[in-house]
């Protein structure tokens, strides 16, 4: 295949849909016979993912790699910021945490060139292996107060020699001002890199915007390469917890009701996406004690700040509501931070998370967790254990990944793991079919495990409902997204941009 220029999807602001558009083009280029790979120099997200090498990247780049059909790698997202408060973030460089920084510390000029070297080197390595690289910007391309310290937008595009497509969100209004203003605020050499404008999230009759396309092109001197309509029937994993606002918040009659506890520092909420699509299940997110009483299964999710979230659950009465619901027959399962909260206590003598050195847990599992400075990140294969017995065929390995700080051990109780890992180690704790915890993210993506979780509720399940194949579903969604974007952009023009040389 011919060599294409790298392409960057940069935005007029945050939440314009750059991540989804980049995922769409990863799949389009793959469908057209290329071997694309995603790249975002710097990402800010609580939703992260473990690479095959056991390192950490932003979830959006893992999704984009999946759309491209290639294994994810830290070179696709060398710098990840995981917010731990309104002002501070954990900084993950090349997949490994290097400490916490305040926003002021992070964005000042000292030390920026070292980070710039790291992200540029990561890009260069990636560009040697894939064609084309699909870059994603961050926030707005025209934050002129941060221009000299920017690692991810136009400076990255200039390093990569990328053709930039500016993405504007028409749904929020003001698209003419945001597109024109963003371009005008760029330096001349930066403006030359912007080769196209893409209008995203259009609602209504596209013909009504034809004159708007002409006006934008005349105003900016740059072609509009597409107007992509808003969609509701395509499901791509979202990285931002803003997506939780669109999800169900209440129990429903006639299905197995699965409640996910809404934590203040909830992370990796994509763990539960598969349950939203399973026809046997109604999934809802809540911290309402009355709604929790209606749940058949309560899931405690991961957290970026386990002790802080545990303190809040105890303060607002949700901890007591979870324990009461379990006494009355609900299944309670914790994943990662949620698993830690279900134990007898969480200890933090080294102040890894903050000032609190000990917080009593929910007392549902006979385990104690001690926070450690070293983060565990790895992909794993495992089998389910039930009362010491493998419950599925020995050849049937399930897949997942771990991202956590802390070690959890039994307290005055026998060892009773939930899972046997491929390497012979064990994971989690299993009291009985209604009370368990695990460190494995993605455990619910395995149909065998979901079936196991639903077993006690067989009387509620329709005889016609079948297990849900999440992998097949995601592949279908990437193809649907690619078809949707392909049919609303001028792809020949985009290929012309990516193959023309100055």
N, C-alpha and C positions, 0 to 999 in steps of 0.2 A: 504494500500500500504506500501511496505517496505520503511524504512528511507534511503534516499540517502544523501551522502555527499553533502555539498554545492559545487557549481562549479563556478570558476571565469574565465572570458575571459579577459585576460590582453594582452597588445599589445607591439610590438617592437617599436611603435611610435604612433603619433596621426593619425587619419583618416585611420586606417587600417580596419575599419568596425566592431569594437567590439560591438557597440550599436545594429547594425542590427543582428549580430550573436547571441547576447544575446536575442534579441526579438524572433529570430527563435527558440531558445531552450526553451524559455518560452512557445511558442505555441506547440512545440514537446512534452514537458513534460505534458502539459495539455491534448494533444491528447492521450497520453499514460496512462492517468488515475491519474496522480499526481496533486497536487495543488501547483504549483510553484509561486514564487514572485520574482521580480527583486530587486536589491540593488546596489546602487553606493554611496559610502560614501561621495564623493565630486564631484560635477559636475560644469563645467563652461559653461554657456550658457545664451544668451539673450532670448531664446525661453523657456518660463516657462509655468506652468499649475497650475490651482487651484484644490486642492483636495476637496472631498465632505465636509470636515470640514472647508473649506475656507482658506487653507494654501497653500504655494507655493513650488513647486518642479520643477526639470528640466523636460522638455518636453519628453526627451528620456525615462525616467523612467515611465512617464504616458503612453507612447506608449507600452513599454514592459509590463506594468500591463494590458493594453488592450489586448495584445497578450496572456497573461496568463489567461485572463478572470476574473480578480479580481479588486476591487476598488483600485485606487491609494491612497497612504498614505505618509506622510512626512518621515516615517521610511524607505521608499524605497530610499530616497535621502535627508538625514538629513542636508547636507551642500551644498548650492548652491551659486556660485559666479557669479554675473551678471556684466560684464565689463561696466564701465561708461567712461573709457578712455583707452589709451594704458598701463597705469600704475596703475589704481585704479579700484576696483570692489566693488559693494554692496555685503555684506555678509549676506546671508539668512540662519539662523540656525533653524532647526526644523520648517521650514515653515514661519518664521518671520524675517524681516530684523533687524540686530543688528548694522548696521552702515557701513561706507565705509572704506576700507583698501587699502593701497598701496601694491603692490606685495611684497616689502621688509618687510613691517610690518606683512603681512599675513604669510610669510614663515619663519620668524625668530622663534627661539625655545621658547621664552617666550609665555606662553599661549597655546602652542600646545597640551599639555597633557589634558587640559580642553576640547578642541575640540575633541581630540582622545577619551576621555571618552564618549562624547555625541554621536559620530558616532558608537562606539562599543555598547553602550546601545541601540541605534536604531536598530542595527543589531540583537542584542540578543532578543529584543521584536519581531522582524519580524520572526526570526527563530523558535520561539515558536508556530507560527500560520501557517507556510507554509512549504512545503516539495516538492522539494528542493528550496533553495535560489540560484538564478542565479545572481552572482555578476559581475559587470563590473569594470575593472580598468580604469585608466586615463593616456593618453599620453603613455610614455614608462615605462616599469618596471625597467629600468636600469639607471635612472637619479641619478647617485651615489652622485652628489653634493646636492641633496635634500633628500637623503635616510633617514636621521635622523628625518626629519619633515614630511615624506610621511604618509598620512592618508588613502590612497585609494588603493594602489597596494599590494605588498607582506606583509607589516605589517597587513593590513586588512585580507588578505587571511590566515595569521597565526593565527590571533584572531579567525577567523571563522572556522578554520580547513578545509579550502576549497582546493579542487583539482584544480590546475591552468592549463588552456589551453592557451598556448601562441599563439596569432594570429599575423601572418605576412602577409603583403600586397605584393604579387608578382608583381602586376601591376606597382609599382613604381621602380622595379629593386632592386638588392642588397639583395635579401631575405636570401641568405645563410649567408652573413656577419651579417645582422641585427638579425637573429634568433640565430645564434651561439654566436655572441657578447653579445646579451642581456642575454643569459643564463650564459655565463662565468663571467659576471660582478656581478652576484648575489652572496651573501654569501652562504656558504654550506647549512645552514639550510633553506635558501630561495629556493635554487635550488631543494631541495628535494620535495618541494610543486608542482613543474612543472611536470605534469604527461602526457602532450601531446602537440603536435604542430599542429596548424591548418593553412593551407595556404589559403588565401582568395584572391578573385578577379583575378582568373586565366583566361587568354584568350588563345584560340587556342585548339589544340588537347592534352588532358590531358595525353595521352599515352606517349607523349614526355617528361613528367616530372617524369615518373616512376623511372628512374635512380636517379633523383634528390631527390625523397622521400627516397630512400635507402641511399643515401649519407648523407642526413640530419640526419637520424636515427643513422647512424654509427658515425657521427661527434658529435652528441649531447647526444647519449645514451638515447633518449626519443622517443617514437613512434609518427609518424605523424598520427593523427586521421582523417584527411580529407584534400582534396584539393577542395575548393568550387569555381566554375566558376563565373566569372563576369556575372551579369544579367542586362537586360534592360527593361524587361516587367513585373517587379514586383514593385509596388509603395508603399513604406513605408514612413511615415512622417519623414523627416530629421530634426535634431535639429540644425545643424550647418548652418549658412548663406552661407557657401561655396557652398551649394546646389543651391543657386540662380544663380550661374554662368551657370548652365545648362538649365535655363529656358528661355522662349521666350522673346525677347527684342523689337519686332516690331508688329504693327497692321497688320491685315489680312483682305482680302475682304470676304464677304459672311457670316460673323458671327457677333454676338454682341461683339464688341471689348471692353474689360475691362482692363484698365491700372492701375497697382499698382505703386504708387510713390516709387522710390528707395531712401530711406532715409539712411543717413550715420549710424544712430543708430537704424535702423529698427529692431523691435522685433516681435515675434509671427507671422512670415510670414506664418506659417502653417494655419493661418486663411483663406488663399486663395487656399489651395491645392484642395479643392472640386471643385473650378471653373475651374481648369486645366483639370478635368475629365468630365466636363459637355459638351456634344456634341453641345449645343447651343451657346457656348461661346468660344472666343479666348482670353486667358489671357496673358498679357505681362507686364514686369516690366520695368520702364523707368524713367529717369529724363531728357529726350530729349524733348524740347518744341515742335518740329515739330511732333513727334510721339504722344504727348498728344493731339494735335489738331485733330487727327484721332480717338480718343477714344469716344465710346458711353457712357461709365461709367468710372469715375475716382475714385479710392479707395485710401484714405489716411490711411496708416497702423499705427500700434502702434509704439512707439518710447521709447527707454530707456532714451533719453534726448530730451524732447519735445521742449524746448526753443532753444537749439543748432540747432536742425534740422529745426525749423521754421526760425531761422536766416539764415540758409543756403539756404532754399527755396526762401526766399526774395532776397538774394544776387545773386543767380544764375538764376533768372528769372522764375523759375518754379512756384512760387506763382502766378505771373501775368498770366502765361499760363493756370493755373487751373481756375482762375476767368474768363478769356476770353472764355475758353472752355465751362464753365457753361452758360455764356451769350449766347453762340451759340447753346445751347440745350443739352449739355452733363449733365448726372447725376453725382453729386459729393457726395460721402459718406465718412465719417471719422469714424474710429474705434479707440477707446481709445485715444492715443496721437494724432491721426489724427483728431478725433472729437474735441479735445482741440484746435488744430491749426486752425480749420474752424471758430472759434469764433471771437469776436471783439478783444480780448486780452488774453494773458496768464501772470498772475502775480505771482511773486515769492519773496515776501518781506522777507521771512525767509531763503532765499538762500538754499532751498532744493536741487535744481539742480545745482546752480552755482552762479556767481556774478551778472548776469543780473536780475533786479527786475521786468521789464515789457517788453514784446515784443508784438507789434501789430499782430493780427491774420489775416487770409485771409478775414474776414468780411462777410463770406457766411452765418453764423448762428448768431442770436442775443443773444449770450451767452458770459459769461466771466468765465475764469478758474483761480482759485487760488491754487497754489501748497501747499500741506500739508505734514507734516512729517509722518503722519500715512498712511500706505498702505492699500488699500481695496483689499482683496483677497477672493473670494467666488464663488461657483457654484450657478447658478440661473436657475429658470424656468420662462418663460415669454410668453406673448401674444403680437401680433402686434397691434398697434393702428393706424388708418388712419383718420385724421381730427376728432379726438375724438371718433371714432367708432371702436369697435373691428372688424377686417377684416376677422378673421377666427373663426371657431367654438370654443365656449368657452371651450370645452373639450380638444382642441388641444393645449397643452403646448409645447413650444419650449425650447431647452436647450442651455446653454452657461456658460461662467464664466467671472469674472472680476478680473483684476490685474492692479491696477493703484494708483497713488498718485495724489491728486488734487480733487477739488470740482468744478463742472460747474453749473452755474445758469443763468437764462435768464436776459437780460439787456434791459430795456425799451421795453419789448415785452411780450405778453401773454405766459403763460405756454402752451407748445405744445409738449408733450413727444412722442417719437417714439414707446416705449414699455411699457406695464403694467406688472410689476413683480408679481409673485405668492403671495408675501407677502403684496401686495397692494401698494408698492412704484412704482415709474416710472423711466424710463431710457431714456436718449438721448433727441434729439430735432428734430422735423419734421417741415420743412418749407413747402415743397410740395414733389411730387413724384420724383423730380430731385435734392433735397437738404436735407440731413439729417445726423445725427451723433449719435453714440452710444458708450457706454463703454463696450459692450458685445463682448468679444472674442468668436469665435466659432459660431457666429450668422449665418454665411454663410453655416454652416454644416446642417442647417435646410432647406429642400427643399421648404417649404412654404415661407420662407423669400426670397430665390433666385427667386422664381416665382414672388413675389411681386416686387423685384428689376428689373426684366426683363419686367414687364408689359408694360412700355412705348415703348418697342421695339418689340411689337408683330408682326409688319409687316416684321421684319427682320428674324423672327424665322421660321424654317421649320415646316410644319404641322405635320411631323412625329417625330420630336424631342420630347423626353419625359424628365420629371424631373429626376434628378439623385439621387439615394439612396446611400449617402456617407457611412452610417453605414454598409450596406450590402457589399459595395465595399471594405471597410477596412477589414472586416472579411474574404472575399475571398482572399485578398492580404496576410494576415497573414498565411492562409492555403497554398497559393502558395509558400510563403517564406519557410515555414516549409517543404513542399515537396521537394523544391529545395535543401535545406541544408541536409535534411534526406537522399537524394539519393546520396550525395557526401561525407558523413562522415561515419566512422565506428562506428555506433551507439552501436552495441553490446560491442565493446571495451570501449566506453565511459561509458556505464552502468556498465561494469566490474570495471572500475576505481572508479566509484561513490559508489560501494557497497563493494569493498574490504577494509578490515580493517587491519591495521598494527599489 
